[in-house]
Amino acid sequence: MFKRKIYNELLKWKNESDKGKAVLVEGARRIGKSTIVEEFAKNNYKSYILIDFSKVNDLIKDAFYNLLIHLDEFFMFLSSEFSTKLYPRESLFIFDEVQSFPRAREAIKHLVKDGRYDYIETGSLISIKENVKDILIPSEESKLTMYPMDFEEFTWALGEELMLPHIRKCFEDKTPLLEGIHRKAMLVFKQYMLVGGMPKAVSEFLSSRKQFAECEIEKREILNTYRDDIYKIDRSYKSKVLSVFDQLPSFLSQHEKRIRISSISPGNFAIKYEETFFWLSDSMMCNECFLCTNPNVELSLNEKRNYIKCYMGDTGLLITHALDENSVEGTNYHKQLLNGKLSINKGMFFENVVAQMLVANGHKLYFYTHYNAKKHRNDIEIDFLLTNGDKITQRLIPIEIKSANSYKTESLNRFIKTFRKRIEKAYIIHPKNLSIREDGIICIPVYMTFCL
């Protein structure tokens, strides 16, 4: 059982004196939703009943149709079926894989109003959204979004949590870490990139004493599960979703990484590809990053959706997806990445993991480019744009990602010169220790991204 941040969010929900709502934990497949919710139930309730709607029998399903108007009989039936005594205000119902039986989700309205017990639903996000056409979505439902294990959670799992407060303090004080601690933090971070944040993959990595082979098997199984989910799409763009999913490493390996949707397929077919990228993002298999045409504090007002960067939701899965198991890189890339000698484009992995960490921190992703007509090329390319979140004095925070120790920053310099009045500060995220340049740009090691 791994420590997960969402556990505290569930505690906060439970301890609200008059919550009057169920909670829906939504997210991608295989990120540990069911596991953490059941652990929460064991630790915080006198009893609980977990109903897995991907496996449940017809008798249970029939109860949601025939007994809801007689809740005493409904609860008596479930208590008997699951051999579990129920205690008013001290028992929890878990509706697991609720997307498999939308009727149970619709019933939340009546169950919450009854007030006897608490309710948590879990399910893979895209299936939840697709299976609602015939039901009334309950307003008595709050939502918690769950992601793959982030860097902090991964570090907790490795038993290296003592370094995290030190990293955060150095970030806040803008001071470099001691070189030995920096090297150790970079090693943990590289392991995080390679293993990723899928709990089963992390478990296999730890149980095999940090051997990568077993977690690679698990990650390939997860990728196959994702493909199976795509095959189940009941939409005309199913084949395009699979095509884009399989091409994601190719898209990210390009220098600019952005995709002009009309360049994939012109005319009406471009609309289908917009739906394709939306599906991948909505399933949380991927994280979308949109072009901001005029960088100001309201980034969404200048969002252009026909240019997109599409990152995988988990960088460990991306690495497995990108490197064929029979290639030379496929047999040696763990060692190569750990030693900083990966022979293929490691920049896409650095950029993907930063995107993953920013999304886990609640940021929506935007990038910026400027085309120079005289030079016939883009002369400014900013990987990510954030805002400082201050509603009174909002300012921009441009971020550039550099995977090598040596690099140039012409794009960032031009951006700062052009939009100086709108910018609060600028970051370069790189493999080196923290430093502040003479021009005020803050350079932070990639593992510090969780502090943003």
Sequence and secondary structure as in RCSB ss.txt:
>XXXX:A:sequence
MFKRKIYNELLKWKNESDKGKAVLVEGARRIGKSTIVEEFAKNNYKSYILIDFSKVNDLIKDAFYNLLIHLDEFF
MFLSSEFSTKLYPRESLFIFDEVQSFPRAREAIKHLVKDGRYDYIETGSLISIKENVKDILIPSEESKLTMYPMD
FEEFTWALGEELMLPHIRKCFEDKTPLLEGIHRKAMLVFKQYMLVGGMPKAVSEFLSSRKQFAECEIEKREILNT
YRDDIYKIDRSYKSKVLSVFDQLPSFLSQHEKRIRISSISPGNFAIKYEETFFWLSDSMMCNECFLCTNPNVELS
LNEKRNYIKCYMGDTGLLITHALDENSVEGTNYHKQLLNGKLSINKGMFFENVVAQMLVANGHKLYFYTHYNAKK
HRNDIEIDFLLTNGDKITQRLIPIEIKSANSYKTESLNRFIKTFRKRIEKAYIIHPKNLSIREDGIICIPVYMTF
CL
>XXXX:A:secstr
    THHHHHHHHHH TT   EEEEEE TTSSHHHHHHHHHHHH SEEEEEETTT  HHHHHHHHHSTTSHHHHH
HHHHHHTT    TTTEEEEEETGGG HHHHHHHHHHHHH SSEEEEEEEHHHHHHTTTTS   SSEEEEE  S  
HHHHHHHTT TTHHHHHHHHHHHT    HHHHHHHHHHHHHHHHH S HHHHHHHHHTTS HHHHHHHHHHHHHH
HHHHHHT  STTHHHHHHHHHHHHHHHHSSS  EEHHHHS THHHHHHHHHHHHHHHTTSEEEEEEESS SS GG
GGEEEEEEEEEES HHHHHHHHS TTSHHHHHHHHHHHTT  SS THHHHHHHHHHHHHHTT  EEEEEEEETTT
TEEEEEESEEEE   SSS  EEEEEE  SSS   HHHHHHHHHSGGGBS  EEEESS  EE TTS EEEEGGGGG
G 
